[in-house]
């Protein structure tokens, strides 16, 4: 039997499957940023956080990356941007610290890491101990105490830390106060009084023990955020009251006394006397 001859050549290995991605890449001569696949294809970061990290890595040194600045640049709003920044902090792509300037003003310092794993490995000391000379006593080991987290500052942090005075179940850790403070700041920036924010967070709580008070507060701050005030005040719906005008002074044609009337003539006394004479 003769060998079977195939009429079509085999499918090339480099052919893109139907429906797959096809890249048309061109070299960027300038104004570009290198983003690692560990960020672009991160399994545990939201798409919002990945995009925000790429934007922050493209900013020049010294540019502002605060929640207010980013919210003015993008349409997502302060609450979603604050949540994305917390994701990036948890994965090591950014770090934020609050510092007080000599003038007394408190600013936020933001550091962006384009490769957190490489930064972590380079900052980790080697596990190999230096070789000691023969017969030398072993060096004493010093116990190191990890640095305490910075105390939360500002009106939003003070409001959150004070919640336990109103309900002991709302006892928050320092890291929870840091995490929830941007959401409270969003309320205060929209003109909501601190007492109104506190009332929203403490009214109508479940009667049983709160397993995760921080999660409950985060849900209320996100879902109950009021809209911003309109830029122009509403027009009044009721007509405004007009002040009645006062009639001018006239000299009476009969007694020459002054009286108020829109037209010249006689005063009331002279008019009454004329009618009685008639």
Residue frames as qw, qx, qy, qz and C-alpha x, y, z in Angstrom:
[[0.000, 0.891, 0.454, 0.000, 0.00, 0.00, 0.00],
 [0.398, 0.514, -0.030, 0.759, 1.34, 3.43, -0.92],
 [0.274, -0.296, -0.474, 0.783, 1.99, 6.00, 1.78],
 [0.058, 0.847, 0.528, 0.013, -0.83, 8.50, 2.35],
 [0.362, 0.217, 0.046, 0.905, 0.05, 11.99, 1.17],
 [0.085, -0.697, -0.494, 0.514, -1.30, 14.97, 3.15],
 [0.352, 0.693, 0.394, 0.491, -2.67, 17.79, 1.01],
 [0.141, -0.935, 0.004, -0.326, -2.09, 20.55, 3.63],
 [0.450, 0.383, -0.582, 0.559, 1.14, 21.34, 5.52],
 [0.503, -0.479, -0.631, 0.345, 1.11, 20.99, 9.33],
 [0.168, -0.946, -0.196, -0.194, 0.08, 24.02, 11.38],
 [0.432, 0.498, -0.410, 0.631, 3.08, 26.16, 12.33],
 [0.531, -0.385, -0.612, 0.442, 3.88, 26.25, 16.01],
 [0.199, -0.145, -0.189, 0.951, 4.07, 30.06, 16.12],
 [0.199, -0.443, -0.519, -0.703, 0.51, 30.60, 14.82],
 [0.211, -0.098, 0.486, -0.843, -1.72, 32.45, 17.33],
 [0.054, 0.373, 0.925, -0.046, -4.85, 30.48, 18.34],
 [0.121, -0.574, -0.477, -0.654, -8.19, 31.96, 17.38],
 [0.470, -0.804, -0.283, -0.231, -9.31, 34.54, 19.93],
 [0.731, -0.376, -0.171, 0.543, -5.86, 34.84, 21.55],
 [0.108, -0.925, 0.044, 0.362, -3.87, 38.03, 22.10],
 [0.739, 0.397, 0.151, 0.523, -1.64, 39.27, 19.32],
 [0.357, -0.755, -0.028, 0.549, 0.96, 41.91, 20.22],
 [0.534, 0.701, 0.127, 0.455, 1.96, 44.68, 17.83],
 [0.562, -0.688, -0.070, 0.454, 4.90, 46.15, 19.73],
 [0.457, 0.761, -0.032, 0.459, 6.87, 49.24, 18.79],
 [0.610, -0.120, -0.341, 0.705, 9.93, 50.59, 20.54],
 [0.174, -0.952, -0.248, 0.037, 9.39, 53.67, 22.74],
 [0.558, 0.489, -0.179, 0.646, 12.16, 56.20, 22.05],
 [0.082, 0.232, -0.440, 0.864, 11.29, 58.27, 25.14],
 [0.495, -0.196, 0.221, -0.817, 8.67, 58.81, 27.89],
 [0.794, -0.091, -0.546, -0.252, 8.15, 55.20, 28.93],
 [0.472, -0.533, 0.555, -0.431, 8.10, 53.21, 32.19],
 [0.455, 0.178, -0.870, -0.062, 9.23, 49.60, 32.67],
 [0.702, -0.302, 0.263, -0.589, 6.60, 47.58, 34.57],
 [0.033, -0.278, 0.960, -0.026, 7.43, 44.06, 35.76],
 [0.564, -0.169, -0.672, -0.449, 5.08, 41.16, 35.07],
 [0.322, -0.215, -0.801, 0.457, 5.08, 40.46, 38.80],
 [0.156, 0.314, 0.332, -0.875, 2.94, 43.62, 39.04],
 [0.428, 0.183, -0.374, -0.802, 1.05, 43.54, 35.74],
 [0.670, -0.068, -0.668, -0.317, -0.01, 39.90, 36.29],
 [0.082, -0.238, 0.744, -0.619, -0.25, 39.92, 40.09],
 [0.369, -0.286, -0.860, -0.207, -2.72, 37.29, 41.31],
 [0.335, -0.526, -0.672, 0.399, -3.72, 38.99, 44.56],
 [0.052, -0.328, -0.079, 0.940, -3.98, 42.66, 43.57],
 [0.436, 0.693, 0.518, -0.247, -7.11, 44.21, 42.12],
 [0.541, 0.519, 0.351, 0.560, -7.04, 45.76, 38.68],
 [0.102, -0.970, -0.100, -0.198, -7.50, 49.15, 40.33],
 [0.600, -0.717, 0.261, 0.240, -4.39, 48.62, 42.48],
 [0.736, 0.058, 0.415, 0.531, -2.29, 47.39, 39.51],
 [0.347, 0.747, 0.294, 0.485, -3.23, 50.43, 37.42],
 [0.285, -0.955, 0.018, -0.086, -2.58, 52.81, 40.31],
 [0.723, -0.479, 0.313, 0.387, 0.87, 51.25, 40.93],
 [0.634, 0.334, 0.386, 0.581, 1.75, 51.67, 37.25],
 [0.093, 0.908, 0.184, 0.365, 0.69, 55.33, 37.40],
 [0.499, -0.850, 0.139, 0.093, 2.72, 56.01, 40.56],
 [0.762, -0.213, 0.365, 0.490, 5.82, 54.36, 39.05],
 [0.501, 0.556, 0.352, 0.561, 5.50, 56.68, 36.03],
 [0.147, -0.978, -0.138, -0.050, 5.48, 59.87, 38.15],
 [0.480, 0.593, -0.360, 0.536, 8.67, 61.93, 38.40],
 [0.536, -0.206, -0.565, 0.592, 10.57, 62.24, 41.66],
 [0.064, -0.130, -0.295, 0.944, 8.92, 64.70, 44.01],
 [0.359, -0.275, -0.479, -0.753, 5.46, 64.47, 42.45],
 [0.465, -0.167, 0.497, -0.713, 2.48, 64.41, 44.81],
 [0.434, -0.060, -0.858, -0.268, 0.80, 61.01, 45.28],
 [0.232, 0.025, 0.657, -0.717, -1.66, 61.78, 48.07],
 [0.239, 0.442, 0.863, -0.054, -5.22, 60.49, 48.08],
 [0.233, 0.786, 0.263, -0.508, -6.57, 63.95, 47.26],
 [0.072, 0.593, -0.518, -0.612, -4.13, 64.42, 44.35],
 [0.098, -0.016, 0.945, 0.312, -4.94, 61.00, 42.87],
 [0.241, 0.579, 0.743, -0.236, -8.70, 61.52, 43.34],
 [0.223, 0.770, 0.005, -0.597, -8.44, 64.81, 41.43],
 [0.053, 0.457, -0.717, -0.524, -6.62, 62.98, 38.60],
 [0.151, -0.067, -0.950, -0.267, -8.88, 59.89, 38.31],
 [0.513, -0.309, -0.231, -0.767, -12.68, 59.41, 38.50],
 [0.578, -0.176, -0.795, 0.058, -12.66, 56.53, 41.03],
 [0.491, -0.765, -0.093, -0.406, -12.94, 58.73, 44.15],
 [0.076, -0.680, 0.605, -0.406, -11.02, 58.91, 47.43],
 [0.794, -0.282, 0.433, -0.320, -12.48, 55.78, 49.04],
 [0.958, 0.277, 0.065, 0.035, -11.55, 53.41, 46.17],
 [0.476, 0.710, -0.390, 0.343, -8.13, 55.03, 45.73],
 [0.353, -0.632, 0.558, -0.404, -7.42, 54.70, 49.47],
 [0.921, -0.099, 0.333, -0.176, -8.36, 51.01, 49.31],
 [0.842, 0.497, -0.117, 0.177, -6.03, 50.44, 46.33],
 [0.152, 0.759, -0.493, 0.397, -3.16, 52.18, 48.15],
 [0.648, -0.463, 0.515, -0.318, -3.67, 49.87, 51.12],
 [0.973, 0.195, 0.124, -0.005, -3.42, 46.86, 48.76],
 [0.614, 0.657, -0.288, 0.328, -0.12, 48.16, 47.37],
 [0.221, -0.710, 0.525, -0.415, 1.21, 48.79, 50.88],
 [0.864, -0.251, 0.374, -0.225, 0.34, 45.25, 51.93],
 [0.932, 0.292, 0.120, 0.178, 2.26, 43.81, 48.94],
 [0.625, -0.461, 0.183, 0.603, 5.27, 46.13, 49.36],
 [0.500, 0.537, 0.372, 0.568, 4.84, 48.24, 46.22],
 [0.030, 0.732, -0.048, 0.679, 4.58, 51.49, 48.19],
 [0.491, -0.389, -0.578, 0.522, 5.24, 52.70, 51.71],
 [0.078, -0.763, -0.173, -0.618, 3.69, 55.78, 53.32],
 [0.514, -0.342, -0.499, 0.608, 4.91, 57.53, 56.45],
 [0.091, -0.928, -0.254, -0.257, 3.71, 60.72, 58.09],
 [0.593, -0.038, -0.226, 0.772, 6.38, 63.25, 59.06],
 [0.146, -0.930, -0.289, 0.175, 6.11, 66.56, 60.90],
 [0.524, 0.582, -0.022, 0.621, 8.06, 69.42, 59.32],
 [0.374, -0.102, -0.386, 0.837, 9.89, 72.04, 61.41],
 [0.211, -0.242, -0.121, -0.939, 7.00, 74.40, 60.64],
 [0.418, 0.042, 0.665, -0.617, 4.60, 72.00, 62.40],
 [0.717, 0.308, -0.191, -0.595, 2.87, 70.84, 59.21],
 [0.649, -0.134, 0.749, -0.029, 2.35, 67.07, 58.86],
 [0.530, 0.518, -0.445, -0.503, 3.09, 65.60, 55.40],
 [0.931, 0.010, 0.354, -0.092, 2.91, 62.07, 53.96],
 [0.004, 0.621, -0.701, -0.350, 6.10, 60.62, 52.45],
 [0.917, 0.253, 0.202, -0.234, 5.43, 58.03, 49.74],
 [0.153, -0.532, 0.769, 0.320, 8.10, 55.61, 48.42],
 [0.863, 0.344, -0.043, -0.368, 7.37, 53.53, 45.29],
 [0.440, -0.400, 0.786, 0.168, 9.09, 50.13, 44.82],
 [0.639, 0.426, -0.369, -0.524, 9.10, 48.79, 41.25],
 [0.730, 0.132, -0.670, -0.008, 10.44, 45.39, 42.42],
 [0.578, -0.662, 0.236, -0.415, 9.57, 44.76, 46.09],
 [0.984, -0.157, 0.013, 0.079, 11.04, 41.26, 46.16],
 [0.700, 0.403, -0.181, 0.562, 14.43, 42.43, 44.89],
 [0.092, -0.727, 0.238, -0.638, 14.40, 45.35, 47.35],
 [0.800, -0.518, 0.134, -0.271, 13.61, 42.97, 50.20],
 [0.958, 0.031, -0.056, 0.279, 16.42, 40.55, 49.23],
 [0.494, 0.553, -0.205, 0.638, 19.00, 43.35, 48.90],
 [0.263, -0.687, 0.259, -0.626, 18.09, 44.78, 52.30],
 [0.917, -0.374, -0.011, -0.140, 18.16, 41.37, 54.07],
 [0.132, -0.746, 0.653, -0.007, 21.60, 40.68, 55.66],
 [0.622, 0.284, -0.722, -0.106, 23.41, 37.46, 54.82],
 [0.867, -0.431, -0.051, -0.244, 22.75, 34.48, 57.05],
 [0.834, 0.148, -0.334, 0.413, 26.42, 33.52, 57.07],
 [0.485, -0.868, 0.023, 0.104, 28.12, 34.60, 60.29],
 [0.321, 0.804, -0.479, 0.142, 31.70, 35.90, 60.11],
 [0.868, 0.002, -0.439, 0.233, 34.37, 33.34, 60.99],
 [0.451, -0.856, 0.198, -0.156, 35.69, 33.83, 64.51],
 [0.298, 0.601, -0.719, 0.181, 39.30, 33.07, 65.40],
 [0.746, -0.135, -0.651, 0.048, 39.97, 29.74, 67.08],
 [0.472, -0.212, -0.608, 0.602, 39.51, 29.78, 70.83],
 [0.097, -0.203, 0.072, -0.972, 37.57, 33.08, 70.84],
 [0.201, 0.311, 0.783, -0.499, 34.45, 33.18, 73.05],
 [0.150, 0.550, 0.714, 0.407, 31.14, 33.32, 71.22],
 [0.017, -0.198, 0.032, -0.979, 29.85, 36.87, 70.86],
 [0.183, 0.361, 0.726, -0.556, 26.80, 37.69, 72.98],
 [0.061, 0.462, 0.694, 0.548, 23.55, 37.96, 71.07],
 [0.094, 0.155, 0.268, -0.946, 21.64, 41.17, 71.45],
 [0.189, 0.562, 0.805, -0.035, 17.88, 41.09, 71.45],
 [0.012, 0.050, 0.252, 0.966, 16.38, 43.64, 69.12],
 [0.248, 0.521, 0.654, -0.489, 12.96, 45.12, 69.72],
 [0.294, 0.482, 0.595, 0.572, 10.93, 45.86, 66.59],
 [0.011, 0.024, -0.084, 0.996, 10.08, 49.55, 66.23],
 [0.230, 0.510, 0.701, -0.442, 6.61, 50.53, 67.35],
 [0.280, 0.575, 0.571, 0.515, 4.24, 51.70, 64.61],
 [0.084, 0.152, -0.082, 0.981, 3.81, 55.49, 64.42],
 [0.132, 0.461, 0.676, -0.560, 0.93, 56.90, 66.37],
 [0.217, 0.601, 0.614, 0.463, -1.99, 57.93, 64.12],
 [0.125, -0.341, -0.182, 0.914, -2.48, 61.69, 63.89],
 [0.147, -0.139, -0.449, -0.870, -5.09, 64.08, 62.57],
 [0.528, -0.046, 0.268, -0.804, -8.83, 64.60, 63.22],
 [0.808, 0.085, -0.423, -0.400, -9.83, 61.39, 61.39],
 [0.561, 0.128, -0.763, 0.293, -7.50, 59.24, 63.49],
 [0.094, -0.123, 0.579, -0.801, -8.63, 60.97, 66.69],
 [0.682, -0.030, -0.026, -0.730, -12.29, 60.30, 65.82],
 [0.806, 0.084, -0.564, -0.157, -11.61, 56.59, 65.23],
 [0.401, 0.149, -0.743, 0.515, -9.54, 56.17, 68.39],
 [0.252, -0.116, 0.423, -0.863, -12.29, 57.87, 70.44],
 [0.644, -0.133, -0.485, -0.577, -15.04, 55.46, 69.31],
 [0.544, -0.126, -0.799, 0.221, -14.32, 53.08, 72.20],
 [0.050, 0.014, 0.481, -0.875, -15.51, 55.77, 74.63],
 [0.581, 0.049, -0.065, -0.810, -18.98, 55.49, 73.06],
 [0.962, -0.003, -0.058, -0.267, -18.97, 51.69, 72.65],
 [0.468, -0.615, 0.629, 0.086, -16.19, 49.52, 74.21],
 [0.838, 0.198, 0.497, 0.107, -16.67, 47.00, 71.39],
 [0.554, 0.817, 0.030, 0.158, -15.24, 49.53, 68.90],
 [0.505, -0.716, 0.385, 0.292, -11.69, 49.11, 70.22],
 [0.752, 0.653, -0.077, 0.044, -9.40, 49.45, 67.17],
 [0.792, -0.233, 0.152, 0.543, -5.75, 48.51, 66.72],
 [0.128, -0.695, 0.204, 0.678, -3.29, 51.18, 65.56],
 [0.196, -0.080, 0.751, 0.626, -3.02, 49.57, 62.11],
 [0.130, 0.613, 0.769, 0.124, -6.84, 49.64, 61.76],
 [0.034, -0.852, -0.213, 0.476, -6.88, 53.35, 62.62],
 [0.170, -0.468, 0.506, 0.705, -4.24, 53.97, 59.94],
 [0.181, 0.178, 0.857, 0.449, -6.25, 51.95, 57.42],
 [0.042, 0.714, 0.698, 0.022, -9.64, 53.61, 58.12],
 [0.184, -0.613, -0.129, 0.758, -8.43, 57.20, 58.55],
 [0.053, -0.084, 0.500, 0.861, -8.52, 58.05, 54.78],
 [0.144, -0.491, -0.787, -0.345, -12.18, 56.97, 54.59],
 [0.245, -0.741, -0.484, 0.397, -13.08, 59.21, 57.56],
 [0.212, -0.405, 0.167, 0.874, -11.15, 62.07, 55.96],
 [0.021, 0.254, 0.689, 0.679, -13.34, 61.69, 52.86],
 [0.218, -0.726, -0.652, -0.007, -16.42, 62.34, 55.06],
 [0.316, -0.688, -0.191, 0.625, -14.85, 65.37, 56.75],
 [0.222, -0.168, 0.410, 0.868, -13.74, 66.83, 53.41],
 [0.073, -0.447, -0.695, -0.558, -17.37, 66.76, 52.24],
 [0.217, -0.426, 0.084, -0.874, -18.43, 69.04, 55.07],
 [0.731, -0.426, -0.505, -0.171, -19.76, 66.34, 57.42],
 [0.319, -0.750, 0.369, -0.446, -19.35, 67.33, 61.07],
 [0.224, 0.318, -0.892, 0.230, -17.26, 64.93, 63.21],
 [0.432, -0.004, 0.664, -0.610, -20.25, 64.33, 65.50],
 [0.784, 0.332, -0.027, -0.524, -22.36, 63.26, 62.49],
 [0.566, 0.424, -0.704, -0.054, -19.64, 60.83, 61.38],
 [0.038, -0.224, 0.861, -0.455, -19.39, 59.43, 64.92],
 [0.622, 0.126, 0.419, -0.650, -23.17, 59.02, 65.10],
 [0.764, 0.386, -0.338, -0.391, -23.19, 57.14, 61.79],
 [0.464, 0.374, -0.792, 0.128, -20.52, 54.72, 63.03],
 [0.002, 0.115, -0.830, 0.546, -21.98, 54.06, 66.50],
 [0.587, 0.094, 0.266, -0.759, -25.78, 54.09, 65.99],
 [0.876, 0.213, -0.055, -0.430, -27.71, 50.87, 65.36],
 [0.176, 0.489, -0.854, 0.007, -24.90, 48.42, 66.07],
 [0.725, -0.146, -0.643, -0.200, -25.76, 44.73, 66.55],
 [0.644, -0.660, 0.146, -0.357, -26.56, 43.68, 70.09],
 [0.969, -0.164, 0.006, 0.187, -24.18, 40.71, 70.05],
 [0.529, -0.609, 0.320, 0.497, -20.40, 40.83, 70.29],
 [0.518, 0.807, -0.183, -0.216, -18.65, 42.39, 67.27],
 [0.926, -0.053, 0.221, 0.301, -16.23, 39.90, 65.73],
 [0.563, 0.128, 0.233, 0.783, -14.52, 42.41, 63.43],
 [0.002, 0.836, 0.326, -0.441, -15.34, 46.03, 64.36],
 [0.160, -0.495, 0.400, 0.755, -12.84, 47.39, 61.80],
 [0.123, 0.179, 0.821, 0.528, -14.62, 45.60, 58.94],
 [0.016, 0.734, 0.671, -0.101, -18.01, 46.90, 60.12],
 [0.096, -0.788, -0.054, 0.606, -16.73, 50.48, 60.27],
 [0.185, -0.264, 0.616, 0.719, -15.10, 50.15, 56.85],
 [0.121, 0.442, 0.832, 0.313, -18.41, 48.96, 55.37],
 [0.025, -0.838, -0.476, 0.264, -20.35, 51.89, 56.87],
 [0.175, -0.669, 0.188, 0.697, -17.79, 54.47, 55.80],
 [0.156, -0.100, 0.723, 0.666, -17.86, 53.18, 52.22],
 [0.025, 0.465, 0.837, 0.288, -21.56, 52.44, 51.72],
 [0.126, -0.829, -0.513, 0.186, -23.02, 55.44, 53.61],
 [0.367, -0.219, 0.110, 0.897, -20.70, 58.14, 52.24],
 [0.297, 0.788, 0.392, -0.370, -22.90, 61.17, 51.40],
 [0.593, 0.572, 0.277, 0.494, -22.53, 62.88, 48.01],
 [0.363, -0.108, -0.097, 0.920, -20.57, 66.14, 47.85],
 [0.142, 0.706, 0.388, -0.576, -22.43, 69.41, 48.21],
 [0.539, 0.693, 0.368, 0.304, -23.47, 71.11, 44.94],
 [0.492, 0.042, 0.015, 0.869, -21.20, 73.89, 43.77],
 [0.130, -0.292, -0.127, -0.939, -24.07, 76.43, 43.48],
 [0.229, 0.167, 0.719, -0.634, -26.86, 76.90, 46.08],
 [0.134, 0.480, 0.828, 0.255, -30.38, 75.93, 44.94],
 [0.099, -0.310, -0.184, -0.927, -32.69, 78.69, 43.84],
 [0.258, 0.123, 0.645, -0.709, -35.48, 79.64, 46.27],
 [0.001, 0.344, 0.880, 0.326, -38.82, 78.07, 45.44],
 [0.082, -0.790, -0.574, 0.200, -40.96, 80.69, 47.25],
 [0.273, 0.758, 0.119, 0.580, -41.16, 84.33, 46.16],
 [0.428, -0.093, -0.413, 0.799, -39.22, 86.71, 48.31],
 [0.119, -0.841, -0.491, 0.191, -41.12, 89.30, 50.36],
 [0.355, 0.491, 0.091, 0.790, -40.71, 92.89, 49.20],
 [0.238, -0.389, -0.450, 0.768, -40.51, 95.81, 51.61],
 [0.174, 0.836, 0.509, 0.111, -43.42, 98.26, 51.13],
 [0.370, 0.313, 0.028, 0.874, -42.40, 101.71, 49.97],
 [0.156, -0.596, -0.479, 0.625, -43.21, 104.81, 52.08],
 [0.276, 0.824, 0.408, 0.278, -45.29, 107.61, 50.49],
 [0.410, 0.241, -0.113, 0.872, -43.53, 110.97, 50.16],
 [0.122, -0.551, -0.467, 0.681, -44.36, 114.04, 52.28],
 [0.136, 0.581, 0.480, 0.644, -46.83, 116.60, 50.78],
 [0.012, -0.118, -0.327, 0.937, -47.89, 120.10, 52.01],
 [0.167, 0.597, 0.772, -0.140, -51.65, 120.39, 52.57],
 [0.148, 0.424, 0.375, 0.811, -53.33, 122.90, 50.23],
 [0.365, -0.770, -0.407, -0.328, -55.70, 123.93, 53.04],
 [0.582, -0.812, -0.004, 0.036, -53.66, 124.18, 56.28],
 [0.376, 0.785, -0.463, 0.170, -50.13, 123.90, 54.83],
 [0.643, -0.507, 0.557, -0.139, -49.33, 121.04, 57.21],
 [0.239, 0.441, -0.829, -0.248, -47.16, 118.15, 56.04],
 [0.825, -0.009, 0.446, -0.346, -48.74, 114.74, 55.40],
 [0.256, -0.270, 0.854, 0.363, -47.76, 111.57, 53.52],
 [0.698, 0.511, 0.372, -0.337, -49.52, 110.86, 50.25],
 [0.639, 0.095, 0.550, 0.529, -48.49, 109.67, 46.78],
 [0.241, 0.599, 0.406, 0.646, -50.14, 112.78, 45.25],
 [0.083, 0.021, -0.284, 0.955, -50.45, 116.43, 46.42],
 [0.354, -0.559, -0.570, -0.487, -53.76, 117.80, 47.81],
 [0.424, -0.623, 0.208, -0.624, -55.35, 118.22, 51.20],
 [0.048, 0.215, -0.905, 0.363, -54.73, 116.31, 54.43],
 [0.260, -0.374, -0.887, -0.076, -57.38, 114.08, 55.97],
 [0.097, -0.513, -0.533, 0.666, -58.52, 116.78, 58.50],
 [0.162, 0.347, -0.171, -0.908, -59.09, 119.34, 55.77],
 [0.275, -0.079, -0.792, -0.540, -60.90, 116.82, 53.59],
 [0.212, -0.448, -0.842, 0.211, -63.21, 115.88, 56.52],
 [0.007, -0.502, -0.307, 0.808, -63.93, 119.56, 57.26],
 [0.208, 0.186, -0.456, -0.845, -64.81, 120.23, 53.64],
 [0.293, -0.252, -0.875, -0.291, -67.24, 117.30, 53.59],
 [0.160, -0.517, -0.702, 0.462, -68.95, 118.48, 56.84],
 [0.071, 0.416, 0.023, -0.906, -69.36, 122.04, 55.46],
 [0.262, 0.026, -0.663, -0.701, -71.02, 120.69, 52.35]]
